[in-house]
Amino acid sequence: MKVLLLYFLIINVLEFIIAGYDKFLARKKKRRIPENTLFFLALIGGTIGLLTAMLIFRHKTAKTSFILKFVGIILIQIIVIYLKINHKI
C-alpha cells in the first residue's frame, strides 16, 4: 500500500511540475509540452496533479477540447475504480 501511495505522490508531483513548466513555455512563446504527454500522465494517476496545476496556473482552462478530454480521463478512472471495488475487473 505504501508503494502505491508513493507512486501516486510522485506521478502527481511530476504532472504538476510538467504542466507548470508548459505554462511557463507558453508565456515565453516557446515549444510546448505535447497535450498527449499531459493526458498520459493524468491517465496513469496524475489527475490530481493536472487539476491542481490547471487551477493554480490557470493552465488550459479556456481550452474546451482539453477540458473535455480531461473530464473523459476522469470518467474512465471513476469507472475503473468502481469496477475494481465491485470485483468486476
Backbone as JSON Lines, residues from 0, in Angstrom:
{"i":0,"aa":"M","n":[0.82,-1.2,0.0],"ca":[0.0,0.0,0.0],"c":[0.87,1.26,0.0]}
{"i":1,"aa":"K","n":[1.99,1.23,0.75],"ca":[2.88,2.39,0.8],"c":[3.49,2.67,-0.57]}
{"i":2,"aa":"V","n":[3.78,1.59,-1.32],"ca":[4.36,1.75,-2.65],"c":[3.36,2.45,-3.57]}
{"i":3,"aa":"L","n":[2.1,2.08,-3.48],"ca":[1.06,2.68,-4.3],"c":[0.88,4.17,-3.96]}
{"i":4,"aa":"L","n":[0.88,4.49,-2.69],"ca":[0.76,5.89,-2.28],"c":[1.97,6.7,-2.75]}
{"i":5,"aa":"L","n":[3.15,6.12,-2.65],"ca":[4.36,6.79,-3.12],"c":[4.29,7.02,-4.62]}
{"i":6,"aa":"Y","n":[3.81,6.02,-5.35],"ca":[3.65,6.15,-6.8],"c":[2.73,7.32,-7.13]}
{"i":7,"aa":"F","n":[1.56,7.38,-6.49],"ca":[0.61,8.46,-6.78],"c":[1.16,9.83,-6.38]}
{"i":8,"aa":"L","n":[1.91,9.89,-5.31],"ca":[2.55,11.15,-4.92],"c":[3.53,11.6,-6.0]}
{"i":9,"aa":"I","n":[4.39,10.68,-6.44],"ca":[5.41,11.03,-7.44],"c":[4.77,11.42,-8.77]}
{"i":10,"aa":"I","n":[3.8,10.65,-9.25],"ca":[3.19,10.93,-10.56],"c":[2.41,12.24,-10.53]}
{"i":11,"aa":"N","n":[1.79,12.57,-9.42],"ca":[1.04,13.83,-9.33],"c":[1.96,15.03,-9.21]}
{"i":12,"aa":"V","n":[3.04,14.9,-8.46],"ca":[4.02,15.99,-8.38],"c":[4.66,16.21,-9.75]}
{"i":13,"aa":"L","n":[5.0,15.11,-10.44],"ca":[5.59,15.21,-11.77],"c":[4.62,15.88,-12.74]}
{"i":14,"aa":"E","n":[3.37,15.47,-12.71],"ca":[2.36,16.07,-13.59],"c":[2.2,17.56,-13.31]}
{"i":15,"aa":"F","n":[2.16,17.92,-12.04],"ca":[2.03,19.32,-11.64],"c":[3.2,20.15,-12.17]}
{"i":16,"aa":"I","n":[4.41,19.63,-12.01],"ca":[5.62,20.34,-12.46],"c":[5.62,20.49,-13.98]}
{"i":17,"aa":"I","n":[5.29,19.42,-14.68],"ca":[5.31,19.46,-16.15],"c":[4.24,20.42,-16.67]}
{"i":18,"aa":"A","n":[3.06,20.41,-16.08],"ca":[2.0,21.34,-16.51],"c":[2.41,22.78,-16.2]}
{"i":19,"aa":"G","n":[3.03,23.0,-15.06],"ca":[3.51,24.35,-14.73],"c":[4.6,24.8,-15.68]}
{"i":20,"aa":"Y","n":[5.49,23.88,-16.04],"ca":[6.56,24.2,-17.0],"c":[5.96,24.5,-18.37]}
{"i":21,"aa":"D","n":[4.93,23.77,-18.76],"ca":[4.26,24.02,-20.03],"c":[3.65,25.42,-20.04]}
{"i":22,"aa":"K","n":[3.06,25.83,-18.93],"ca":[2.51,27.19,-18.84],"c":[3.62,28.23,-18.97]}
{"i":23,"aa":"F","n":[4.76,27.95,-18.34],"ca":[5.93,28.84,-18.44],"c":[6.37,28.95,-19.9]}
{"i":24,"aa":"L","n":[6.44,27.81,-20.59],"ca":[6.84,27.81,-22.01],"c":[5.84,28.59,-22.85]}
{"i":25,"aa":"A","n":[4.56,28.46,-22.53],"ca":[3.51,29.17,-23.28],"c":[3.69,30.68,-23.14]}
{"i":26,"aa":"R","n":[3.99,31.11,-21.94],"ca":[4.18,32.56,-21.71],"c":[5.41,33.09,-22.45]}
{"i":27,"aa":"K","n":[6.41,32.24,-22.6],"ca":[7.65,32.63,-23.29],"c":[7.57,32.4,-24.79]}
{"i":28,"aa":"K","n":[6.41,31.92,-25.27],"ca":[6.2,31.64,-26.69],"c":[7.22,30.63,-27.22]}
{"i":29,"aa":"K","n":[7.5,29.62,-26.42],"ca":[8.45,28.57,-26.81],"c":[7.71,27.28,-27.11]}
{"i":30,"aa":"R","n":[8.44,26.3,-27.6],"ca":[7.86,25.0,-27.92],"c":[7.28,24.37,-26.66]}
{"i":31,"aa":"R","n":[6.06,23.83,-26.78],"ca":[5.29,23.37,-25.63],"c":[5.4,21.87,-25.39]}
{"i":32,"aa":"I","n":[4.96,21.45,-24.22],"ca":[4.83,20.04,-23.89],"c":[3.59,19.53,-24.64]}
{"i":33,"aa":"P","n":[3.69,18.41,-25.36],"ca":[2.5,17.9,-26.07],"c":[1.35,17.59,-25.1]}
{"i":34,"aa":"E","n":[0.14,17.9,-25.53],"ca":[-1.04,17.61,-24.7],"c":[-1.13,16.12,-24.39]}
{"i":35,"aa":"N","n":[-0.74,15.28,-25.35],"ca":[-0.8,13.84,-25.12],"c":[0.07,13.42,-23.94]}
{"i":36,"aa":"T","n":[1.17,14.12,-23.72],"ca":[2.02,13.83,-22.56],"c":[1.27,14.15,-21.27]}
{"i":37,"aa":"L","n":[0.62,15.3,-21.24],"ca":[-0.16,15.69,-20.06],"c":[-1.31,14.71,-19.82]}
{"i":38,"aa":"F","n":[-1.98,14.31,-20.9],"ca":[-3.08,13.36,-20.77],"c":[-2.6,11.99,-20.32]}
{"i":39,"aa":"F","n":[-1.47,11.53,-20.86],"ca":[-0.95,10.22,-20.47],"c":[-0.62,10.19,-18.99]}
{"i":40,"aa":"L","n":[0.06,11.23,-18.5],"ca":[0.4,11.28,-17.08],"c":[-0.85,11.34,-16.21]}
{"i":41,"aa":"A","n":[-1.87,12.05,-16.68],"ca":[-3.13,12.1,-15.94],"c":[-3.78,10.71,-15.92]}
{"i":42,"aa":"L","n":[-3.76,10.04,-17.06],"ca":[-4.39,8.73,-17.17],"c":[-3.75,7.7,-16.24]}
{"i":43,"aa":"I","n":[-2.44,7.77,-16.08],"ca":[-1.75,6.79,-15.24],"c":[-1.67,7.21,-13.78]}
{"i":44,"aa":"G","n":[-2.46,8.21,-13.41],"ca":[-2.58,8.55,-12.0],"c":[-2.31,9.99,-11.62]}
{"i":45,"aa":"G","n":[-1.98,10.84,-12.59],"ca":[-1.64,12.22,-12.28],"c":[-2.79,13.2,-12.39]}
{"i":46,"aa":"T","n":[-4.01,12.71,-12.26],"ca":[-5.19,13.56,-12.42],"c":[-5.21,14.71,-11.43]}
{"i":47,"aa":"I","n":[-4.92,14.43,-10.2],"ca":[-4.96,15.48,-9.17],"c":[-3.86,16.52,-9.44]}
{"i":48,"aa":"G","n":[-2.7,16.07,-9.87],"ca":[-1.61,17.0,-10.2],"c":[-1.97,17.92,-11.33]}
{"i":49,"aa":"L","n":[-2.6,17.37,-12.38],"ca":[-3.0,18.2,-13.52],"c":[-4.13,19.15,-13.12]}
{"i":50,"aa":"L","n":[-5.1,18.67,-12.39],"ca":[-6.2,19.54,-11.96],"c":[-5.68,20.68,-11.09]}
{"i":51,"aa":"T","n":[-4.78,20.37,-10.19],"ca":[-4.19,21.4,-9.33],"c":[-3.43,22.44,-10.16]}
{"i":52,"aa":"A","n":[-2.65,21.96,-11.13],"ca":[-1.9,22.87,-12.0],"c":[-2.85,23.74,-12.82]}
{"i":53,"aa":"M","n":[-3.93,23.14,-13.31],"ca":[-4.9,23.92,-14.08],"c":[-5.49,25.05,-13.23]}
{"i":54,"aa":"L","n":[-5.78,24.76,-11.98],"ca":[-6.38,25.77,-11.11],"c":[-5.37,26.82,-10.66]}
{"i":55,"aa":"I","n":[-4.18,26.39,-10.27],"ca":[-3.18,27.33,-9.75],"c":[-2.58,28.2,-10.86]}
{"i":56,"aa":"F","n":[-2.21,27.56,-11.99],"ca":[-1.55,28.28,-13.08],"c":[-2.54,28.81,-14.12]}
{"i":57,"aa":"R","n":[-3.82,28.5,-13.92],"ca":[-4.86,28.82,-14.92],"c":[-4.41,28.31,-16.29]}
{"i":58,"aa":"H","n":[-4.01,27.06,-16.28],"ca":[-3.44,26.44,-17.47],"c":[-4.47,25.59,-18.19]}
{"i":59,"aa":"K","n":[-4.68,25.89,-19.45],"ca":[-5.6,25.15,-20.32],"c":[-7.06,25.26,-19.88]}
{"i":60,"aa":"T","n":[-7.38,26.21,-19.03],"ca":[-8.75,26.32,-18.52],"c":[-9.71,26.93,-19.54]}
{"i":61,"aa":"A","n":[-9.19,27.59,-20.56],"ca":[-10.05,28.19,-21.58],"c":[-10.16,27.32,-22.82]}
{"i":62,"aa":"K","n":[-9.45,26.21,-22.83],"ca":[-9.44,25.33,-23.99],"c":[-10.45,24.2,-23.79]}
{"i":63,"aa":"T","n":[-11.62,24.34,-24.4],"ca":[-12.72,23.4,-24.2],"c":[-12.35,21.97,-24.57]}
{"i":64,"aa":"S","n":[-11.63,21.79,-25.67],"ca":[-11.29,20.43,-26.09],"c":[-10.39,19.75,-25.06]}
{"i":65,"aa":"F","n":[-9.49,20.51,-24.45],"ca":[-8.61,19.95,-23.42],"c":[-9.42,19.54,-22.2]}
{"i":66,"aa":"I","n":[-10.32,20.41,-21.78],"ca":[-11.14,20.13,-20.6],"c":[-12.02,18.91,-20.84]}
{"i":67,"aa":"L","n":[-12.61,18.79,-22.03],"ca":[-13.46,17.63,-22.33],"c":[-12.66,16.32,-22.3]}
{"i":68,"aa":"K","n":[-11.46,16.34,-22.86],"ca":[-10.61,15.15,-22.84],"c":[-10.2,14.81,-21.4]}
{"i":69,"aa":"F","n":[-9.9,15.83,-20.63],"ca":[-9.51,15.63,-19.23],"c":[-10.67,15.04,-18.43]}
{"i":70,"aa":"V","n":[-11.87,15.55,-18.64],"ca":[-13.05,15.0,-17.97],"c":[-13.27,13.56,-18.41]}
{"i":71,"aa":"G","n":[-13.02,13.25,-19.67],"ca":[-13.11,11.88,-20.16],"c":[-12.17,10.95,-19.41]}
{"i":72,"aa":"I","n":[-10.95,11.41,-19.16],"ca":[-9.98,10.61,-18.4],"c":[-10.49,10.38,-16.98]}
{"i":73,"aa":"I","n":[-11.03,11.42,-16.37],"ca":[-11.56,11.29,-15.01],"c":[-12.7,10.27,-14.98]}
{"i":74,"aa":"L","n":[-13.59,10.33,-15.97],"ca":[-14.7,9.38,-16.03],"c":[-14.2,7.95,-16.21]}
{"i":75,"aa":"I","n":[-13.2,7.76,-17.04],"ca":[-12.61,6.43,-17.21],"c":[-12.05,5.93,-15.89]}
{"i":76,"aa":"Q","n":[-11.35,6.79,-15.18],"ca":[-10.77,6.4,-13.89],"c":[-11.86,6.05,-12.87]}
{"i":77,"aa":"I","n":[-12.94,6.81,-12.86],"ca":[-14.05,6.53,-11.94],"c":[-14.66,5.16,-12.26]}
{"i":78,"aa":"I","n":[-14.85,4.89,-13.54],"ca":[-15.43,3.59,-13.94],"c":[-14.51,2.45,-13.56]}
{"i":79,"aa":"V","n":[-13.21,2.59,-13.8],"ca":[-12.25,1.54,-13.45],"c":[-12.25,1.3,-11.94]}
{"i":80,"aa":"I","n":[-12.25,2.37,-11.16],"ca":[-12.26,2.22,-9.7],"c":[-13.56,1.55,-9.24]}
{"i":81,"aa":"Y","n":[-14.68,1.96,-9.82],"ca":[-15.96,1.36,-9.47],"c":[-15.97,-0.14,-9.77]}
{"i":82,"aa":"L","n":[-15.51,-0.5,-10.96],"ca":[-15.47,-1.91,-11.33],"c":[-14.49,-2.7,-10.47]}
{"i":83,"aa":"K","n":[-13.39,-2.09,-10.12],"ca":[-12.41,-2.76,-9.26],"c":[-12.98,-3.0,-7.86]}
{"i":84,"aa":"I","n":[-13.65,-2.01,-7.34],"ca":[-14.25,-2.15,-6.0],"c":[-15.31,-3.25,-6.0]}
{"i":85,"aa":"N","n":[-16.04,-3.35,-7.08],"ca":[-17.09,-4.36,-7.18],"c":[-16.57,-5.68,-7.78]}
{"i":86,"aa":"H","n":[-15.27,-5.83,-7.86],"ca":[-14.59,-7.06,-8.3],"c":[-15.02,-7.51,-9.69]}
{"i":87,"aa":"K","n":[-15.28,-6.57,-10.56],"ca":[-15.66,-6.94,-11.92],"c":[-14.47,-6.9,-12.87]}
{"i":88,"aa":"I","n":[-13.33,-6.43,-12.37],"ca":[-12.09,-6.49,-13.17],"c":[-10.95,-6.95,-12.29]}
